[in-house]
Amino acid sequence: MDNPLMEKDLKIRDLEMSSPGAPGLAPPARTQKGKRRHP
């Protein structure tokens, strides 16, 4: 199964794992929870 979207998703996941604090990617769950706790 050659799906370019899947390949992009896998590449993005690799980047997130290698650099969790990289800009432009989805923020870590901790940040989202912190915002919810402190509106």
mmCIF entry with sequence, helices, sheets and N, C-alpha, C, O atoms, coordinates in Angstrom:
data_MODEL
# 
_entry.id   MODEL 
# 
_entity.id                         1 
_entity.type                       polymer 
_entity.pdbx_number_of_molecules   1 
# 
_entity_poly.entity_id                      1 
_entity_poly.type                           'polypeptide(L)' 
_entity_poly.nstd_linkage                   no 
_entity_poly.nstd_monomer                   no 
_entity_poly.pdbx_seq_one_letter_code       MDNPLMEKDLKIRDLEMSSPGAPGLAPPARTQKGKRRHP 
_entity_poly.pdbx_seq_one_letter_code_can   MDNPLMEKDLKIRDLEMSSPGAPGLAPPARTQKGKRRHP 
_entity_poly.pdbx_strand_id                 A 
# 
loop_
_entity_poly_seq.entity_id 
_entity_poly_seq.num 
_entity_poly_seq.mon_id 
_entity_poly_seq.hetero 
1 1  MET n 
1 2  ASP n 
1 3  ASN n 
1 4  PRO n 
1 5  LEU n 
1 6  MET n 
1 7  GLU n 
1 8  LYS n 
1 9  ASP n 
1 10 LEU n 
1 11 LYS n 
1 12 ILE n 
1 13 ARG n 
1 14 ASP n 
1 15 LEU n 
1 16 GLU n 
1 17 MET n 
1 18 SER n 
1 19 SER n 
1 20 PRO n 
1 21 GLY n 
1 22 ALA n 
1 23 PRO n 
1 24 GLY n 
1 25 LEU n 
1 26 ALA n 
1 27 PRO n 
1 28 PRO n 
1 29 ALA n 
1 30 ARG n 
1 31 THR n 
1 32 GLN n 
1 33 LYS n 
1 34 GLY n 
1 35 LYS n 
1 36 ARG n 
1 37 ARG n 
1 38 HIS n 
1 39 PRO n 
# 
_struct_asym.id          A 
_struct_asym.entity_id   1 
# 
loop_
_struct_conf.conf_type_id 
_struct_conf.id 
_struct_conf.pdbx_PDB_helix_id 
_struct_conf.beg_label_comp_id 
_struct_conf.beg_label_asym_id 
_struct_conf.beg_label_seq_id 
_struct_conf.pdbx_beg_PDB_ins_code 
_struct_conf.end_label_comp_id 
_struct_conf.end_label_asym_id 
_struct_conf.end_label_seq_id 
_struct_conf.pdbx_end_PDB_ins_code 
_struct_conf.beg_auth_comp_id 
_struct_conf.beg_auth_asym_id 
_struct_conf.beg_auth_seq_id 
_struct_conf.end_auth_comp_id 
_struct_conf.end_auth_asym_id 
_struct_conf.end_auth_seq_id 
_struct_conf.pdbx_PDB_helix_class 
_struct_conf.details 
_struct_conf.pdbx_PDB_helix_length 
HELX_P HELX_P1 AA1 PRO A 4  ? SER A 18 ? PRO A 4  SER A 18 1 ? 15 
HELX_P HELX_P2 AA2 ALA A 29 ? ARG A 37 ? ALA A 29 ARG A 37 1 ? 9  
# 
_struct_conf_type.id          HELX_P 
_struct_conf_type.criteria    ? 
_struct_conf_type.reference   ? 
# 
loop_
_atom_site.group_PDB 
_atom_site.id 
_atom_site.type_symbol 
_atom_site.label_atom_id 
_atom_site.label_alt_id 
_atom_site.label_comp_id 
_atom_site.label_asym_id 
_atom_site.label_entity_id 
_atom_site.label_seq_id 
_atom_site.pdbx_PDB_ins_code 
_atom_site.Cartn_x 
_atom_site.Cartn_y 
_atom_site.Cartn_z 
_atom_site.occupancy 
_atom_site.B_iso_or_equiv 
_atom_site.pdbx_formal_charge 
_atom_site.auth_seq_id 
_atom_site.auth_comp_id 
_atom_site.auth_asym_id 
_atom_site.auth_atom_id 
_atom_site.pdbx_PDB_model_num 
ATOM 1   N N  . MET A 1 1  ? 0.845  -1.206 0.000  1.00 0.00 ? 1  MET A N  1 
ATOM 2   C CA . MET A 1 1  ? 0.000  0.000  0.000  1.00 0.00 ? 1  MET A CA 1 
ATOM 3   C C  . MET A 1 1  ? 0.878  1.253  0.000  1.00 0.00 ? 1  MET A C  1 
ATOM 4   O O  . MET A 1 1  ? 1.488  1.594  1.013  1.00 0.00 ? 1  MET A O  1 
ATOM 5   N N  . ASP A 1 2  ? 0.933  1.932  -1.148 1.00 0.00 ? 2  ASP A N  1 
ATOM 6   C CA . ASP A 1 2  ? 1.738  3.156  -1.225 1.00 0.00 ? 2  ASP A CA 1 
ATOM 7   C C  . ASP A 1 2  ? 0.811  4.361  -1.094 1.00 0.00 ? 2  ASP A C  1 
ATOM 8   O O  . ASP A 1 2  ? 0.138  4.743  -2.052 1.00 0.00 ? 2  ASP A O  1 
ATOM 9   N N  . ASN A 1 3  ? 0.783  4.944  0.076  1.00 0.00 ? 3  ASN A N  1 
ATOM 10  C CA . ASN A 1 3  ? -0.082 6.107  0.305  1.00 0.00 ? 3  ASN A CA 1 
ATOM 11  C C  . ASN A 1 3  ? 0.785  7.289  0.740  1.00 0.00 ? 3  ASN A C  1 
ATOM 12  O O  . ASN A 1 3  ? 1.371  7.248  1.822  1.00 0.00 ? 3  ASN A O  1 
ATOM 13  N N  . PRO A 1 4  ? 0.880  8.345  -0.081 1.00 0.00 ? 4  PRO A N  1 
ATOM 14  C CA . PRO A 1 4  ? 1.723  9.501  0.256  1.00 0.00 ? 4  PRO A CA 1 
ATOM 15  C C  . PRO A 1 4  ? 1.290  10.156 1.563  1.00 0.00 ? 4  PRO A C  1 
ATOM 16  O O  . PRO A 1 4  ? 2.126  10.650 2.319  1.00 0.00 ? 4  PRO A O  1 
ATOM 17  N N  . LEU A 1 5  ? -0.016 10.161 1.829  1.00 0.00 ? 5  LEU A N  1 
ATOM 18  C CA . LEU A 1 5  ? -0.479 10.764 3.076  1.00 0.00 ? 5  LEU A CA 1 
ATOM 19  C C  . LEU A 1 5  ? 0.054  9.968  4.264  1.00 0.00 ? 5  LEU A C  1 
ATOM 20  O O  . LEU A 1 5  ? 0.495  10.548 5.256  1.00 0.00 ? 5  LEU A O  1 
ATOM 21  N N  . MET A 1 6  ? 0.014  8.639  4.164  1.00 0.00 ? 6  MET A N  1 
ATOM 22  C CA . MET A 1 6  ? 0.525  7.813  5.255  1.00 0.00 ? 6  MET A CA 1 
ATOM 23  C C  . MET A 1 6  ? 2.010  8.078  5.450  1.00 0.00 ? 6  MET A C  1 
ATOM 24  O O  . MET A 1 6  ? 2.480  8.197  6.581  1.00 0.00 ? 6  MET A O  1 
ATOM 25  N N  . GLU A 1 7  ? 2.749  8.171  4.348  1.00 0.00 ? 7  GLU A N  1 
ATOM 26  C CA . GLU A 1 7  ? 4.189  8.420  4.455  1.00 0.00 ? 7  GLU A CA 1 
ATOM 27  C C  . GLU A 1 7  ? 4.443  9.751  5.158  1.00 0.00 ? 7  GLU A C  1 
ATOM 28  O O  . GLU A 1 7  ? 5.327  9.850  6.009  1.00 0.00 ? 7  GLU A O  1 
ATOM 29  N N  . LYS A 1 8  ? 3.668  10.772 4.800  1.00 0.00 ? 8  LYS A N  1 
ATOM 30  C CA . LYS A 1 8  ? 3.842  12.080 5.446  1.00 0.00 ? 8  LYS A CA 1 
ATOM 31  C C  . LYS A 1 8  ? 3.549  11.956 6.940  1.00 0.00 ? 8  LYS A C  1 
ATOM 32  O O  . LYS A 1 8  ? 4.288  12.483 7.771  1.00 0.00 ? 8  LYS A O  1 
ATOM 33  N N  . ASP A 1 9  ? 2.464  11.256 7.273  1.00 0.00 ? 9  ASP A N  1 
ATOM 34  C CA . ASP A 1 9  ? 2.086  11.108 8.674  1.00 0.00 ? 9  ASP A CA 1 
ATOM 35  C C  . ASP A 1 9  ? 3.204  10.416 9.450  1.00 0.00 ? 9  ASP A C  1 
ATOM 36  O O  . ASP A 1 9  ? 3.547  10.835 10.555 1.00 0.00 ? 9  ASP A O  1 
ATOM 37  N N  . LEU A 1 10 ? 3.771  9.355  8.870  1.00 0.00 ? 10 LEU A N  1 
ATOM 38  C CA . LEU A 1 10 ? 4.846  8.635  9.552  1.00 0.00 ? 10 LEU A CA 1 
ATOM 39  C C  . LEU A 1 10 ? 6.050  9.549  9.735  1.00 0.00 ? 10 LEU A C  1 
ATOM 40  O O  . LEU A 1 10 ? 6.678  9.544  10.794 1.00 0.00 ? 10 LEU A O  1 
ATOM 41  N N  . LYS A 1 11 ? 6.377  10.336 8.708  1.00 0.00 ? 11 LYS A N  1 
ATOM 42  C CA . LYS A 1 11 ? 7.531  11.239 8.817  1.00 0.00 ? 11 LYS A CA 1 
ATOM 43  C C  . LYS A 1 11 ? 7.294  12.259 9.923  1.00 0.00 ? 11 LYS A C  1 
ATOM 44  O O  . LYS A 1 11 ? 8.190  12.551 10.716 1.00 0.00 ? 11 LYS A O  1 
ATOM 45  N N  . ILE A 1 12 ? 6.077  12.797 9.968  1.00 0.00 ? 12 ILE A N  1 
ATOM 46  C CA . ILE A 1 12 ? 5.757  13.786 11.005 1.00 0.00 ? 12 ILE A CA 1 
ATOM 47  C C  . ILE A 1 12 ? 5.870  13.143 12.386 1.00 0.00 ? 12 ILE A C  1 
ATOM 48  O O  . ILE A 1 12 ? 6.393  13.756 13.316 1.00 0.00 ? 12 ILE A O  1 
ATOM 49  N N  . ARG A 1 13 ? 5.384  11.914 12.519 1.00 0.00 ? 13 ARG A N  1 
ATOM 50  C CA . ARG A 1 13 ? 5.465  11.234 13.822 1.00 0.00 ? 13 ARG A CA 1 
ATOM 51  C C  . ARG A 1 13 ? 6.926  11.026 14.209 1.00 0.00 ? 13 ARG A C  1 
ATOM 52  O O  . ARG A 1 13 ? 7.287  11.176 15.376 1.00 0.00 ? 13 ARG A O  1 
ATOM 53  N N  . ASP A 1 14 ? 7.764  10.683 13.236 1.00 0.00 ? 14 ASP A N  1 
ATOM 54  C CA . ASP A 1 14 ? 9.189  10.510 13.534 1.00 0.00 ? 14 ASP A CA 1 
ATOM 55  C C  . ASP A 1 14 ? 9.765  11.818 14.062 1.00 0.00 ? 14 ASP A C  1 
ATOM 56  O O  . ASP A 1 14 ? 10.523 11.820 15.031 1.00 0.00 ? 14 ASP A O  1 
ATOM 57  N N  . LEU A 1 15 ? 9.406  12.932 13.424 1.00 0.00 ? 15 LEU A N  1 
ATOM 58  C CA . LEU A 1 15 ? 9.924  14.232 13.860 1.00 0.00 ? 15 LEU A CA 1 
ATOM 59  C C  . LEU A 1 15 ? 9.438  14.533 15.274 1.00 0.00 ? 15 LEU A C  1 
ATOM 60  O O  . LEU A 1 15 ? 10.203 15.025 16.103 1.00 0.00 ? 15 LEU A O  1 
ATOM 61  N N  . GLU A 1 16 ? 8.172  14.239 15.551 1.00 0.00 ? 16 GLU A N  1 
ATOM 62  C CA . GLU A 1 16 ? 7.628  14.516 16.884 1.00 0.00 ? 16 GLU A CA 1 
ATOM 63  C C  . GLU A 1 16 ? 8.379  13.705 17.940 1.00 0.00 ? 16 GLU A C  1 
ATOM 64  O O  . GLU A 1 16 ? 8.690  14.220 19.014 1.00 0.00 ? 16 GLU A O  1 
ATOM 65  N N  . MET A 1 17 ? 8.670  12.437 17.636 1.00 0.00 ? 17 MET A N  1 
ATOM 66  C CA . MET A 1 17 ? 9.361  11.596 18.616 1.00 0.00 ? 17 MET A CA 1 
ATOM 67  C C  . MET A 1 17 ? 10.798 12.068 18.811 1.00 0.00 ? 17 MET A C  1 
ATOM 68  O O  . MET A 1 17 ? 11.297 12.093 19.937 1.00 0.00 ? 17 MET A O  1 
ATOM 69  N N  . SER A 1 18 ? 11.474 12.447 17.705 1.00 0.00 ? 18 SER A N  1 
ATOM 70  C CA . SER A 1 18 ? 12.875 12.849 17.808 1.00 0.00 ? 18 SER A CA 1 
ATOM 71  C C  . SER A 1 18 ? 12.985 14.214 18.482 1.00 0.00 ? 18 SER A C  1 
ATOM 72  O O  . SER A 1 18 ? 13.902 14.440 19.271 1.00 0.00 ? 18 SER A O  1 
ATOM 73  N N  . SER A 1 19 ? 12.051 15.133 18.176 1.00 0.00 ? 19 SER A N  1 
ATOM 74  C CA . SER A 1 19 ? 12.098 16.465 18.787 1.00 0.00 ? 19 SER A CA 1 
ATOM 75  C C  . SER A 1 19 ? 10.691 16.885 19.204 1.00 0.00 ? 19 SER A C  1 
ATOM 76  O O  . SER A 1 19 ? 9.992  17.539 18.430 1.00 0.00 ? 19 SER A O  1 
ATOM 77  N N  . PRO A 1 20 ? 10.266 16.523 20.411 1.00 0.00 ? 20 PRO A N  1 
ATOM 78  C CA . PRO A 1 20 ? 8.908  16.814 20.879 1.00 0.00 ? 20 PRO A CA 1 
ATOM 79  C C  . PRO A 1 20 ? 8.634  18.311 20.983 1.00 0.00 ? 20 PRO A C  1 
ATOM 80  O O  . PRO A 1 20 ? 7.477  18.728 20.919 1.00 0.00 ? 20 PRO A O  1 
ATOM 81  N N  . GLY A 1 21 ? 9.679  19.127 21.142 1.00 0.00 ? 21 GLY A N  1 
ATOM 82  C CA . GLY A 1 21 ? 9.482  20.571 21.314 1.00 0.00 ? 21 GLY A CA 1 
ATOM 83  C C  . GLY A 1 21 ? 9.648  21.332 20.016 1.00 0.00 ? 21 GLY A C  1 
ATOM 84  O O  . GLY A 1 21 ? 9.777  22.557 20.033 1.00 0.00 ? 21 GLY A O  1 
ATOM 85  N N  . ALA A 1 22 ? 9.648  20.632 18.886 1.00 0.00 ? 22 ALA A N  1 
ATOM 86  C CA . ALA A 1 22 ? 9.858  21.319 17.605 1.00 0.00 ? 22 ALA A CA 1 
ATOM 87  C C  . ALA A 1 22 ? 8.649  22.195 17.264 1.00 0.00 ? 22 ALA A C  1 
ATOM 88  O O  . ALA A 1 22 ? 7.509  21.775 17.468 1.00 0.00 ? 22 ALA A O  1 
ATOM 89  N N  . PRO A 1 23 ? 8.882  23.399 16.751 1.00 0.00 ? 23 PRO A N  1 
ATOM 90  C CA . PRO A 1 23 ? 7.782  24.306 16.391 1.00 0.00 ? 23 PRO A CA 1 
ATOM 91  C C  . PRO A 1 23 ? 7.042  23.819 15.151 1.00 0.00 ? 23 PRO A C  1 
ATOM 92  O O  . PRO A 1 23 ? 7.618  23.119 14.318 1.00 0.00 ? 23 PRO A O  1 
ATOM 93  N N  . GLY A 1 24 ? 5.765  24.185 15.024 1.00 0.00 ? 24 GLY A N  1 
ATOM 94  C CA . GLY A 1 24 ? 4.993  23.798 13.846 1.00 0.00 ? 24 GLY A CA 1 
ATOM 95  C C  . GLY A 1 24 ? 4.303  22.456 14.029 1.00 0.00 ? 24 GLY A C  1 
ATOM 96  O O  . GLY A 1 24 ? 3.411  22.107 13.256 1.00 0.00 ? 24 GLY A O  1 
ATOM 97  N N  . LEU A 1 25 ? 4.709  21.695 15.049 1.00 0.00 ? 25 LEU A N  1 
ATOM 98  C CA . LEU A 1 25 ? 4.067  20.389 15.280 1.00 0.00 ? 25 LEU A CA 1 
ATOM 99  C C  . LEU A 1 25 ? 3.044  20.516 16.410 1.00 0.00 ? 25 LEU A C  1 
ATOM 100 O O  . LEU A 1 25 ? 3.015  21.516 17.128 1.00 0.00 ? 25 LEU A O  1 
ATOM 101 N N  . ALA A 1 26 ? 2.220  19.502 16.554 1.00 0.00 ? 26 ALA A N  1 
ATOM 102 C CA . ALA A 1 26 ? 1.208  19.528 17.611 1.00 0.00 ? 26 ALA A CA 1 
ATOM 103 C C  . ALA A 1 26 ? 1.894  19.622 18.974 1.00 0.00 ? 26 ALA A C  1 
ATOM 104 O O  . ALA A 1 26 ? 2.847  18.888 19.234 1.00 0.00 ? 26 ALA A O  1 
ATOM 105 N N  . PRO A 1 27 ? 1.421  20.514 19.845 1.00 0.00 ? 27 PRO A N  1 
ATOM 106 C CA . PRO A 1 27 ? 2.024  20.683 21.168 1.00 0.00 ? 27 PRO A CA 1 
ATOM 107 C C  . PRO A 1 27 ? 1.799  19.448 22.031 1.00 0.00 ? 27 PRO A C  1 
ATOM 108 O O  . PRO A 1 27 ? 0.844  18.707 21.801 1.00 0.00 ? 27 PRO A O  1 
ATOM 109 N N  . PRO A 1 28 ? 2.652  19.214 23.013 1.00 0.00 ? 28 PRO A N  1 
ATOM 110 C CA . PRO A 1 28 ? 2.515  18.048 23.896 1.00 0.00 ? 28 PRO A CA 1 
ATOM 111 C C  . PRO A 1 28 ? 1.218  18.118 24.696 1.00 0.00 ? 28 PRO A C  1 
ATOM 112 O O  . PRO A 1 28 ? 0.668  19.199 24.905 1.00 0.00 ? 28 PRO A O  1 
ATOM 113 N N  . ALA A 1 29 ? 0.737  16.968 25.140 1.00 0.00 ? 29 ALA A N  1 
ATOM 114 C CA . ALA A 1 29 ? -0.532 16.914 25.875 1.00 0.00 ? 29 ALA A CA 1 
ATOM 115 C C  . ALA A 1 29 ? -0.436 17.745 27.153 1.00 0.00 ? 29 ALA A C  1 
ATOM 116 O O  . ALA A 1 29 ? -1.429 18.330 27.585 1.00 0.00 ? 29 ALA A O  1 
ATOM 117 N N  . ARG A 1 30 ? 0.758  17.802 27.765 1.00 0.00 ? 30 ARG A N  1 
ATOM 118 C CA . ARG A 1 30 ? 0.916  18.555 29.019 1.00 0.00 ? 30 ARG A CA 1 
ATOM 119 C C  . ARG A 1 30 ? 0.522  20.018 28.818 1.00 0.00 ? 30 ARG A C  1 
ATOM 120 O O  . ARG A 1 30 ? -0.151 20.605 29.665 1.00 0.00 ? 30 ARG A O  1 
ATOM 121 N N  . THR A 1 31 ? 0.942  20.604 27.693 1.00 0.00 ? 31 THR A N  1 
ATOM 122 C CA . THR A 1 31 ? 0.626  22.017 27.448 1.00 0.00 ? 31 THR A CA 1 
ATOM 123 C C  . THR A 1 31 ? -0.881 22.209 27.343 1.00 0.00 ? 31 THR A C  1 
ATOM 124 O O  . THR A 1 31 ? -1.427 23.150 27.918 1.00 0.00 ? 31 THR A O  1 
ATOM 125 N N  . GLN A 1 32 ? -1.562 21.317 26.607 1.00 0.00 ? 32 GLN A N  1 
ATOM 126 C CA . GLN A 1 32 ? -3.011 21.440 26.439 1.00 0.00 ? 32 GLN A CA 1 
ATOM 127 C C  . GLN A 1 32 ? -3.714 21.308 27.788 1.00 0.00 ? 32 GLN A C  1 
ATOM 128 O O  . GLN A 1 32 ? -4.630 22.075 28.084 1.00 0.00 ? 32 GLN A O  1 
ATOM 129 N N  . LYS A 1 33 ? -3.298 20.347 28.605 1.00 0.00 ? 33 LYS A N  1 
ATOM 130 C CA . LYS A 1 33 ? -3.932 20.153 29.908 1.00 0.00 ? 33 LYS A CA 1 
ATOM 131 C C  . LYS A 1 33 ? -3.690 21.384 30.787 1.00 0.00 ? 33 LYS A C  1 
ATOM 132 O O  . LYS A 1 33 ? -4.588 21.828 31.504 1.00 0.00 ? 33 LYS A O  1 
ATOM 133 N N  . GLY A 1 34 ? -2.481 21.926 30.727 1.00 0.00 ? 34 GLY A N  1 
ATOM 134 C CA . GLY A 1 34 ? -2.167 23.103 31.535 1.00 0.00 ? 34 GLY A CA 1 
ATOM 135 C C  . GLY A 1 34 ? -3.066 24.275 31.167 1.00 0.00 ? 34 GLY A C  1 
ATOM 136 O O  . GLY A 1 34 ? -3.542 24.997 32.044 1.00 0.00 ? 34 GLY A O  1 
ATOM 137 N N  . LYS A 1 35 ? -3.299 24.467 29.861 1.00 0.00 ? 35 LYS A N  1 
ATOM 138 C CA . LYS A 1 35 ? -4.161 25.576 29.434 1.00 0.00 ? 35 LYS A CA 1 
ATOM 139 C C  . LYS A 1 35 ? -5.579 25.369 29.959 1.00 0.00 ? 35 LYS A C  1 
ATOM 140 O O  . LYS A 1 35 ? -6.235 26.324 30.378 1.00 0.00 ? 35 LYS A O  1 
ATOM 141 N N  . ARG A 1 36 ? -6.055 24.116 29.936 1.00 0.00 ? 36 ARG A N  1 
ATOM 142 C CA . ARG A 1 36 ? -7.416 23.847 30.402 1.00 0.00 ? 36 ARG A CA 1 
ATOM 143 C C  . ARG A 1 36 ? -7.527 24.099 31.905 1.00 0.00 ? 36 ARG A C  1 
ATOM 144 O O  . ARG A 1 36 ? -8.533 24.631 32.374 1.00 0.00 ? 36 ARG A O  1 
ATOM 145 N N  . ARG A 1 37 ? -6.500 23.721 32.652 1.00 0.00 ? 37 ARG A N  1 
ATOM 146 C CA . ARG A 1 37 ? -6.549 23.899 34.109 1.00 0.00 ? 37 ARG A CA 1 
ATOM 147 C C  . ARG A 1 37 ? -6.488 25.377 34.476 1.00 0.00 ? 37 ARG A C  1 
ATOM 148 O O  . ARG A 1 37 ? -7.144 25.817 35.420 1.00 0.00 ? 37 ARG A O  1 
ATOM 149 N N  . HIS A 1 38 ? -5.693 26.145 33.721 1.00 0.00 ? 38 HIS A N  1 
ATOM 150 C CA . HIS A 1 38 ? -5.531 27.569 34.025 1.00 0.00 ? 38 HIS A CA 1 
ATOM 151 C C  . HIS A 1 38 ? -6.057 28.411 32.866 1.00 0.00 ? 38 HIS A C  1 
ATOM 152 O O  . HIS A 1 38 ? -5.274 28.825 32.012 1.00 0.00 ? 38 HIS A O  1 
ATOM 153 N N  . PRO A 1 39 ? -7.355 28.672 32.815 1.00 0.00 ? 39 PRO A N  1 
ATOM 154 C CA . PRO A 1 39 ? -7.960 29.446 31.717 1.00 0.00 ? 39 PRO A CA 1 
ATOM 155 C C  . PRO A 1 39 ? -7.549 30.921 31.758 1.00 0.00 ? 39 PRO A C  1 
ATOM 156 O O  . PRO A 1 39 ? -7.971 31.704 30.907 1.00 0.00 ? 39 PRO A O  1 
# 
